């Protein structure tokens, strides 16, 4: 009898272990009840204490963002699927601001239309305008690319019409890149080229994944936005306005 009772106890324990081992692990999850949803709109009364705490910081921020950096001779608009004066201006600025830091030749300045988030207005250009144009914390880097990768870059540009460059030009015909020129010379697949661009693009952003074929990447320590701010301030110090033009860097036929 004792043996039977022990055996029954063992069977009971085994069944319990088997039963609980088959159960799914319960994982708690946070979830708001439907009746706790709060609609955030103008009907919510102002918290005067919070407003009083925020007011000095808001005032400082608004004063900073309303600082006039310079003046633009014309409105520089973002254009999708083609060359724009705005894109040319930013590409030119990247080159102009990085060259003195890099102190070595750079073949091309590269960016894409996706990096332009707003226009530059005609007249006074404020710090806020530049933050709207370039809101990302993207750092400029100088990358070295094989000529074969450069060919991929221009073919991508011919397909998506989103490349913005300085010191390079090409023609798009039937979705293909033709008459590729870098510093006034035809692209040479057998040599390497240096390009200044954002680290976002260098890491394959905007579907430029082939840019990760770079043989060398060197950070500059300057953000795209910082380069724009510096450049505009320099123009202002020289009593020059912001000016840019479409000059045939990307022709579509």
ZADO-1210 file (C-alpha; in nm, 4 decimals, padded with zeros to 6 digits):
<atoms>
<atom x="00.0000" y="00.0000" z="00.0000" code="UNK" pos="1"/>
<atom x="00.2800" y="00.2363" z="00.0883" code="UNK" pos="2"/>
<atom x="00.4518" y="00.1580" z="-00.2443" code="UNK" pos="3"/>
<atom x="00.1296" y="00.2231" z="-00.4345" code="UNK" pos="4"/>
<atom x="00.0730" y="00.5520" z="-00.2563" code="UNK" pos="5"/>
<atom x="00.4295" y="00.6646" z="-00.3360" code="UNK" pos="6"/>
<atom x="00.3828" y="00.5682" z="-00.6982" code="UNK" pos="7"/>
<atom x="00.0563" y="00.7634" z="-00.7159" code="UNK" pos="8"/>
<atom x="00.2315" y="01.0628" z="-00.5604" code="UNK" pos="9"/>
<atom x="00.5109" y="01.0412" z="-00.8176" code="UNK" pos="10"/>
<atom x="00.2555" y="01.0191" z="-01.1008" code="UNK" pos="11"/>
<atom x="00.0739" y="01.3215" z="-00.9617" code="UNK" pos="12"/>
<atom x="00.3954" y="01.5252" z="-00.9393" code="UNK" pos="13"/>
<atom x="00.4998" y="01.4277" z="-01.2940" code="UNK" pos="14"/>
<atom x="00.1566" y="01.5236" z="-01.4286" code="UNK" pos="15"/>
<atom x="00.1752" y="01.8602" z="-01.2503" code="UNK" pos="16"/>
<atom x="00.5221" y="01.9333" z="-01.3851" code="UNK" pos="17"/>
<atom x="00.4187" y="01.8319" z="-01.7360" code="UNK" pos="18"/>
<atom x="00.1017" y="02.0442" z="-01.7168" code="UNK" pos="19"/>
<atom x="00.2760" y="02.3597" z="-01.6007" code="UNK" pos="20"/>
<atom x="00.5709" y="02.3169" z="-01.8379" code="UNK" pos="21"/>
<atom x="00.3272" y="02.3227" z="-02.1309" code="UNK" pos="22"/>
<atom x="00.1739" y="02.6504" z="-02.0240" code="UNK" pos="23"/>
<atom x="00.2747" y="02.9697" z="-02.2072" code="UNK" pos="24"/>
<atom x="00.4805" y="03.2181" z="-02.0111" code="UNK" pos="25"/>
<atom x="00.2660" y="03.5105" z="-01.9106" code="UNK" pos="26"/>
<atom x="00.4284" y="03.8436" z="-01.9938" code="UNK" pos="27"/>
<atom x="00.2655" y="04.1554" z="-01.8498" code="UNK" pos="28"/>
<atom x="00.1998" y="04.4334" z="-02.0994" code="UNK" pos="29"/>
<atom x="00.1043" y="04.7937" z="-02.0383" code="UNK" pos="30"/>
<atom x="-00.2170" y="04.9008" z="-02.2062" code="UNK" pos="31"/>
<atom x="-00.4324" y="05.2088" z="-02.1667" code="UNK" pos="32"/>
<atom x="-00.7993" y="05.1549" z="-02.1048" code="UNK" pos="33"/>
<atom x="-01.0257" y="05.3188" z="-02.3659" code="UNK" pos="34"/>
<atom x="-01.1772" y="05.5448" z="-02.1018" code="UNK" pos="35"/>
<atom x="-00.8351" y="05.6896" z="-02.0155" code="UNK" pos="36"/>
<atom x="-00.7737" y="05.8440" z="-02.3599" code="UNK" pos="37"/>
<atom x="-00.7382" y="06.2219" z="-02.3390" code="UNK" pos="38"/>
<atom x="-00.7962" y="06.4394" z="-02.6420" code="UNK" pos="39"/>
<atom x="-00.5278" y="06.7069" z="-02.6608" code="UNK" pos="40"/>
<atom x="-00.6688" y="07.0245" z="-02.8139" code="UNK" pos="41"/>
<atom x="-00.7554" y="07.3861" z="-02.7326" code="UNK" pos="42"/>
<atom x="-01.0274" y="07.2722" z="-02.4894" code="UNK" pos="43"/>
<atom x="-00.7628" y="07.1754" z="-02.2318" code="UNK" pos="44"/>
<atom x="-00.7110" y="07.4658" z="-01.9903" code="UNK" pos="45"/>
<atom x="-00.3684" y="07.6278" z="-01.9771" code="UNK" pos="46"/>
<atom x="-00.1537" y="07.5284" z="-01.6810" code="UNK" pos="47"/>
<atom x="-00.0413" y="07.8709" z="-01.5628" code="UNK" pos="48"/>
<atom x="00.2358" y="07.7314" z="-01.3437" code="UNK" pos="49"/>
<atom x="00.3845" y="07.5327" z="-01.6330" code="UNK" pos="50"/>
<atom x="00.3486" y="07.8310" z="-01.8652" code="UNK" pos="51"/>
<atom x="00.5336" y="08.0537" z="-01.6196" code="UNK" pos="52"/>
<atom x="00.8185" y="07.8030" z="-01.5995" code="UNK" pos="53"/>
<atom x="00.8452" y="07.7630" z="-01.9786" code="UNK" pos="54"/>
<atom x="00.8050" y="08.1296" z="-02.0758" code="UNK" pos="55"/>
<atom x="01.1674" y="08.2442" z="-02.0221" code="UNK" pos="56"/>
<atom x="01.3050" y="07.9496" z="-02.2200" code="UNK" pos="57"/>
<atom x="01.0521" y="08.0003" z="-02.4999" code="UNK" pos="58"/>
<atom x="01.1473" y="08.3661" z="-02.5241" code="UNK" pos="59"/>
<atom x="01.5193" y="08.2839" z="-02.5429" code="UNK" pos="60"/>
<atom x="01.4563" y="08.0179" z="-02.8068" code="UNK" pos="61"/>
<atom x="01.2401" y="08.2472" z="-03.0185" code="UNK" pos="62"/>
<atom x="01.4988" y="08.5247" z="-02.9998" code="UNK" pos="63"/>
<atom x="01.7706" y="08.2803" z="-03.1061" code="UNK" pos="64"/>
<atom x="01.5689" y="08.1314" z="-03.3899" code="UNK" pos="65"/>
<atom x="01.4640" y="08.4745" z="-03.5186" code="UNK" pos="66"/>
<atom x="01.8265" y="08.5842" z="-03.5520" code="UNK" pos="67"/>
<atom x="01.8868" y="08.7098" z="-03.9079" code="UNK" pos="68"/>
<atom x="02.1891" y="08.5385" z="-04.0604" code="UNK" pos="69"/>
<atom x="02.1808" y="08.7045" z="-04.4002" code="UNK" pos="70"/>
<atom x="01.9699" y="08.7980" z="-04.7004" code="UNK" pos="71"/>
<atom x="01.8746" y="08.6052" z="-05.0108" code="UNK" pos="72"/>
<atom x="01.8450" y="08.7758" z="-05.3473" code="UNK" pos="73"/>
<atom x="01.5678" y="08.5339" z="-05.4465" code="UNK" pos="74"/>
<atom x="01.3575" y="08.2554" z="-05.3043" code="UNK" pos="75"/>
<atom x="01.5409" y="07.9253" z="-05.3369" code="UNK" pos="76"/>
<atom x="01.2820" y="07.6507" z="-05.3756" code="UNK" pos="77"/>
<atom x="01.3111" y="07.2769" z="-05.3410" code="UNK" pos="78"/>
<atom x="01.2445" y="07.0955" z="-05.6690" code="UNK" pos="79"/>
<atom x="01.1712" y="06.7243" z="-05.6973" code="UNK" pos="80"/>
<atom x="01.3046" y="06.5320" z="-05.9942" code="UNK" pos="81"/>
<atom x="01.5436" y="06.7907" z="-06.1309" code="UNK" pos="82"/>
<atom x="01.8185" y="07.0417" z="-06.0680" code="UNK" pos="83"/>
<atom x="01.7391" y="07.3374" z="-05.8416" code="UNK" pos="84"/>
<atom x="01.9128" y="07.6567" z="-05.7354" code="UNK" pos="85"/>
<atom x="01.8553" y="07.5559" z="-05.3712" code="UNK" pos="86"/>
<atom x="02.0251" y="07.2189" z="-05.4176" code="UNK" pos="87"/>
<atom x="02.3168" y="07.3774" z="-05.6022" code="UNK" pos="88"/>
<atom x="02.3588" y="07.6304" z="-05.3216" code="UNK" pos="89"/>
<atom x="02.3767" y="07.3634" z="-05.0507" code="UNK" pos="90"/>
<atom x="02.6153" y="07.1466" z="-05.2533" code="UNK" pos="91"/>
<atom x="02.8390" y="07.4484" z="-05.3128" code="UNK" pos="92"/>
<atom x="02.8336" y="07.5353" z="-04.9417" code="UNK" pos="93"/>
<atom x="02.9385" y="07.1830" z="-04.8415" code="UNK" pos="94"/>
<atom x="03.2450" y="07.2085" z="-05.0634" code="UNK" pos="95"/>
<atom x="03.3313" y="07.5657" z="-04.9645" code="UNK" pos="96"/>
<atom x="03.3152" y="07.4946" z="-04.5911" code="UNK" pos="97"/>
<atom x="03.4904" y="07.1563" z="-04.5875" code="UNK" pos="98"/>
<atom x="03.7844" y="07.2329" z="-04.8182" code="UNK" pos="99"/>
<atom x="03.9615" y="07.4623" z="-04.5676" code="UNK" pos="100"/>
<atom x="03.9211" y="07.1952" z="-04.2977" code="UNK" pos="101"/>
<atom x="04.0211" y="06.8990" z="-04.5132" code="UNK" pos="102"/>
<atom x="04.3139" y="07.0819" z="-04.6788" code="UNK" pos="103"/>
<atom x="04.3264" y="06.8295" z="-04.9637" code="UNK" pos="104"/>
<atom x="04.1506" y="06.8238" z="-05.3011" code="UNK" pos="105"/>
<atom x="03.7885" y="06.7052" z="-05.3060" code="UNK" pos="106"/>
<atom x="03.6431" y="06.6009" z="-05.6408" code="UNK" pos="107"/>
<atom x="03.2691" y="06.6303" z="-05.5765" code="UNK" pos="108"/>
<atom x="03.0164" y="06.7607" z="-05.3247" code="UNK" pos="109"/>
<atom x="02.7143" y="06.5304" z="-05.3103" code="UNK" pos="110"/>
<atom x="02.3695" y="06.5445" z="-05.1589" code="UNK" pos="111"/>
<atom x="02.0164" y="06.4394" z="-05.2545" code="UNK" pos="112"/>
<atom x="01.6876" y="06.6244" z="-05.2833" code="UNK" pos="113"/>
<atom x="01.5630" y="06.4275" z="-04.9810" code="UNK" pos="114"/>
<atom x="01.8029" y="06.6246" z="-04.7629" code="UNK" pos="115"/>
<atom x="01.6333" y="06.9547" z="-04.8500" code="UNK" pos="116"/>
<atom x="01.3375" y="06.9975" z="-04.6162" code="UNK" pos="117"/>
<atom x="01.2358" y="07.3576" z="-04.6815" code="UNK" pos="118"/>
<atom x="01.2995" y="07.6567" z="-04.9080" code="UNK" pos="119"/>
<atom x="01.5157" y="07.9611" z="-04.8384" code="UNK" pos="120"/>
<atom x="01.2921" y="08.2708" z="-04.8538" code="UNK" pos="121"/>
<atom x="01.3707" y="08.5855" z="-05.0448" code="UNK" pos="122"/>
<atom x="01.4906" y="08.8606" z="-04.8120" code="UNK" pos="123"/>
<atom x="01.5905" y="08.8016" z="-04.4509" code="UNK" pos="124"/>
<atom x="01.7077" y="08.4474" z="-04.3746" code="UNK" pos="125"/>
<atom x="01.6870" y="08.3466" z="-04.0094" code="UNK" pos="126"/>
<atom x="01.8379" y="08.0671" z="-03.8056" code="UNK" pos="127"/>
<atom x="01.4922" y="07.9109" z="-03.7992" code="UNK" pos="128"/>
<atom x="01.4909" y="07.8973" z="-04.1812" code="UNK" pos="129"/>
<atom x="01.8155" y="07.6988" z="-04.1795" code="UNK" pos="130"/>
<atom x="01.6911" y="07.4583" z="-03.9113" code="UNK" pos="131"/>
<atom x="01.3820" y="07.3989" z="-04.1253" code="UNK" pos="132"/>
<atom x="01.5967" y="07.3415" z="-04.4332" code="UNK" pos="133"/>
<atom x="01.8403" y="07.1082" z="-04.2569" code="UNK" pos="134"/>
<atom x="01.6827" y="06.9732" z="-03.9351" code="UNK" pos="135"/>
<atom x="01.8990" y="06.6611" z="-03.9061" code="UNK" pos="136"/>
<atom x="02.2167" y="06.6127" z="-03.7028" code="UNK" pos="137"/>
<atom x="02.4027" y="06.4871" z="-04.0089" code="UNK" pos="138"/>
<atom x="02.7789" y="06.5345" z="-04.0083" code="UNK" pos="139"/>
<atom x="02.9740" y="06.5997" z="-04.3264" code="UNK" pos="140"/>
<atom x="03.2314" y="06.3349" z="-04.4151" code="UNK" pos="141"/>
<atom x="03.4807" y="06.2938" z="-04.6976" code="UNK" pos="142"/>
<atom x="03.4644" y="05.9513" z="-04.8615" code="UNK" pos="143"/>
<atom x="03.6849" y="05.7875" z="-05.1226" code="UNK" pos="144"/>
<atom x="03.4988" y="05.5856" z="-05.3863" code="UNK" pos="145"/>
<atom x="03.6220" y="05.3636" z="-05.6695" code="UNK" pos="146"/>
<atom x="03.5345" y="05.4819" z="-06.0196" code="UNK" pos="147"/>
<atom x="03.3100" y="05.1777" z="-06.0629" code="UNK" pos="148"/>
<atom x="03.1021" y="05.2895" z="-05.7633" code="UNK" pos="149"/>
<atom x="03.0843" y="05.6391" z="-05.9095" code="UNK" pos="150"/>
<atom x="02.9307" y="05.4872" z="-06.2215" code="UNK" pos="151"/>
<atom x="02.6634" y="05.3261" z="-06.0012" code="UNK" pos="152"/>
<atom x="02.6018" y="05.6656" z="-05.8413" code="UNK" pos="153"/>
<atom x="02.5329" y="05.8382" z="-06.1725" code="UNK" pos="154"/>
<atom x="02.3149" y="05.5518" z="-06.2923" code="UNK" pos="155"/>
<atom x="02.1127" y="05.5844" z="-05.9714" code="UNK" pos="156"/>
<atom x="02.0838" y="05.9573" z="-06.0350" code="UNK" pos="157"/>
<atom x="01.9596" y="05.8936" z="-06.3865" code="UNK" pos="158"/>
<atom x="01.6913" y="05.6610" z="-06.2548" code="UNK" pos="159"/>
<atom x="01.5654" y="05.8684" z="-05.9613" code="UNK" pos="160"/>
<atom x="01.6706" y="06.2231" z="-06.0620" code="UNK" pos="161"/>
<atom x="01.7533" y="06.3019" z="-05.6997" code="UNK" pos="162"/>
<atom x="02.1281" y="06.3750" z="-05.7061" code="UNK" pos="163"/>
<atom x="02.2689" y="06.7191" z="-05.6322" code="UNK" pos="164"/>
<atom x="02.6376" y="06.7742" z="-05.7053" code="UNK" pos="165"/>
<atom x="02.9133" y="07.0288" z="-05.7355" code="UNK" pos="166"/>
<atom x="03.2013" y="06.9772" z="-05.9798" code="UNK" pos="167"/>
<atom x="03.0066" y="06.7134" z="-06.1729" code="UNK" pos="168"/>
<atom x="02.7478" y="06.7056" z="-06.4483" code="UNK" pos="169"/>
<atom x="02.5639" y="06.4432" z="-06.6502" code="UNK" pos="170"/>
<atom x="02.2802" y="06.4010" z="-06.8966" code="UNK" pos="171"/>
<atom x="01.9825" y="06.1716" z="-06.8427" code="UNK" pos="172"/>
<atom x="01.8500" y="06.0080" z="-07.1586" code="UNK" pos="173"/>
<atom x="01.5991" y="05.7224" z="-07.1488" code="UNK" pos="174"/>
<atom x="01.6743" y="05.6661" z="-06.7814" code="UNK" pos="175"/>
<atom x="02.0495" y="05.6286" z="-06.8430" code="UNK" pos="176"/>
<atom x="02.3405" y="05.8520" z="-06.7446" code="UNK" pos="177"/>
<atom x="02.5384" y="05.9971" z="-07.0345" code="UNK" pos="178"/>
<atom x="02.8145" y="06.2552" z="-07.0768" code="UNK" pos="179"/>
<atom x="02.9322" y="06.2122" z="-06.7184" code="UNK" pos="180"/>
<atom x="03.1866" y="06.4786" z="-06.6326" code="UNK" pos="181"/>
<atom x="03.3860" y="06.5307" z="-06.3119" code="UNK" pos="182"/>
<atom x="03.5912" y="06.8477" z="-06.2859" code="UNK" pos="183"/>
<atom x="03.5495" y="06.8886" z="-06.6611" code="UNK" pos="184"/>
<atom x="03.6836" y="06.5405" z="-06.7428" code="UNK" pos="185"/>
<atom x="03.5043" y="06.2143" z="-06.8295" code="UNK" pos="186"/>
<atom x="03.4497" y="05.9642" z="-06.5486" code="UNK" pos="187"/>
<atom x="03.7403" y="05.7196" z="-06.5274" code="UNK" pos="188"/>
<atom x="03.6287" y="05.3827" z="-06.3807" code="UNK" pos="189"/>
<atom x="03.9901" y="05.2890" z="-06.3036" code="UNK" pos="190"/>
<atom x="04.0607" y="05.5732" z="-06.0588" code="UNK" pos="191"/>
<atom x="03.9227" y="05.6789" z="-05.7211" code="UNK" pos="192"/>
<atom x="03.7331" y="05.9956" z="-05.6341" code="UNK" pos="193"/>
<atom x="03.6818" y="06.1906" z="-05.3138" code="UNK" pos="194"/>
<atom x="03.3368" y="06.3236" z="-05.2249" code="UNK" pos="195"/>
<atom x="03.2050" y="06.5356" z="-04.9397" code="UNK" pos="196"/>
<atom x="02.8586" y="06.4265" z="-04.8250" code="UNK" pos="197"/>
<atom x="02.6545" y="06.3676" z="-04.5108" code="UNK" pos="198"/>
<atom x="02.7281" y="06.0631" z="-04.2997" code="UNK" pos="199"/>
<atom x="02.3655" y="05.9625" z="-04.3613" code="UNK" pos="200"/>
<atom x="02.4353" y="05.9183" z="-04.7322" code="UNK" pos="201"/>
<atom x="02.7748" y="05.7601" z="-04.6675" code="UNK" pos="202"/>
<atom x="02.5956" y="05.4941" z="-04.4609" code="UNK" pos="203"/>
<atom x="02.3646" y="05.4094" z="-04.7518" code="UNK" pos="204"/>
<atom x="02.0788" y="05.6519" z="-04.6850" code="UNK" pos="205"/>
<atom x="01.8302" y="05.7411" z="-04.9626" code="UNK" pos="206"/>
<atom x="01.8916" y="05.3933" z="-05.1100" code="UNK" pos="207"/>
<atom x="02.2532" y="05.4814" z="-05.1939" code="UNK" pos="208"/>
<atom x="02.3630" y="05.1540" z="-05.0320" code="UNK" pos="209"/>
<atom x="02.6527" y="05.1179" z="-05.2756" code="UNK" pos="210"/>
<atom x="02.8228" y="05.4186" z="-05.1136" code="UNK" pos="211"/>
<atom x="02.9248" y="05.1777" z="-04.8377" code="UNK" pos="212"/>
<atom x="03.1789" y="05.0484" z="-05.0913" code="UNK" pos="213"/>
<atom x="03.3920" y="05.3504" z="-04.9934" code="UNK" pos="214"/>
<atom x="03.7557" y="05.2635" z="-04.9324" code="UNK" pos="215"/>
<atom x="03.7981" y="05.5480" z="-04.6827" code="UNK" pos="216"/>
<atom x="03.5665" y="05.7682" z="-04.4761" code="UNK" pos="217"/>
<atom x="03.6956" y="06.0721" z="-04.2885" code="UNK" pos="218"/>
<atom x="03.4696" y="06.2802" z="-04.0586" code="UNK" pos="219"/>
<atom x="03.4974" y="06.6583" z="-04.0698" code="UNK" pos="220"/>
<atom x="03.3346" y="06.7391" z="-03.7367" code="UNK" pos="221"/>
<atom x="03.0884" y="06.9848" z="-03.8936" code="UNK" pos="222"/>
<atom x="02.7164" y="06.9351" z="-03.9430" code="UNK" pos="223"/>
<atom x="02.5475" y="07.0196" z="-04.2735" code="UNK" pos="224"/>
<atom x="02.3418" y="07.2817" z="-04.0898" code="UNK" pos="225"/>
<atom x="02.6515" y="07.4331" z="-03.9283" code="UNK" pos="226"/>
<atom x="02.8170" y="07.4624" z="-04.2686" code="UNK" pos="227"/>
<atom x="02.5152" y="07.6531" z="-04.4009" code="UNK" pos="228"/>
<atom x="02.5069" y="07.8880" z="-04.1021" code="UNK" pos="229"/>
<atom x="02.8795" y="07.9622" z="-04.1265" code="UNK" pos="230"/>
<atom x="02.8626" y="08.0242" z="-04.4977" code="UNK" pos="231"/>
<atom x="02.5671" y="08.2620" z="-04.4807" code="UNK" pos="232"/>
<atom x="02.7321" y="08.4584" z="-04.1996" code="UNK" pos="233"/>
<atom x="03.0489" y="08.4850" z="-04.4075" code="UNK" pos="234"/>
<atom x="02.8496" y="08.6175" z="-04.7029" code="UNK" pos="235"/>
<atom x="02.6860" y="08.8728" z="-04.4761" code="UNK" pos="236"/>
<atom x="03.0235" y="08.9835" z="-04.3384" code="UNK" pos="237"/>
<atom x="03.1332" y="09.0407" z="-04.6991" code="UNK" pos="238"/>
<atom x="02.8083" y="09.2318" z="-04.7665" code="UNK" pos="239"/>
<atom x="02.7015" y="08.9668" z="-05.0167" code="UNK" pos="240"/>
<atom x="02.3532" y="08.8142" z="-05.0521" code="UNK" pos="241"/>
<atom x="02.2723" y="08.4464" z="-05.0894" code="UNK" pos="242"/>
<atom x="02.2630" y="08.3703" z="-05.4615" code="UNK" pos="243"/>
<atom x="02.2351" y="08.0480" z="-05.6582" code="UNK" pos="244"/>
<atom x="02.1398" y="07.9403" z="-06.0083" code="UNK" pos="245"/>
<atom x="02.0566" y="07.6356" z="-06.2163" code="UNK" pos="246"/>
<atom x="02.3582" y="07.5791" z="-06.4401" code="UNK" pos="247"/>
<atom x="02.3035" y="07.2443" z="-06.6121" code="UNK" pos="248"/>
<atom x="02.4621" y="07.0040" z="-06.3665" code="UNK" pos="249"/>
<atom x="02.1848" y="06.7534" z="-06.4371" code="UNK" pos="250"/>
<atom x="02.0231" y="06.7695" z="-06.7789" code="UNK" pos="251"/>
<atom x="01.7167" y="06.5630" z="-06.8641" code="UNK" pos="252"/>
<atom x="01.6559" y="06.4874" z="-07.2346" code="UNK" pos="253"/>
</atoms>
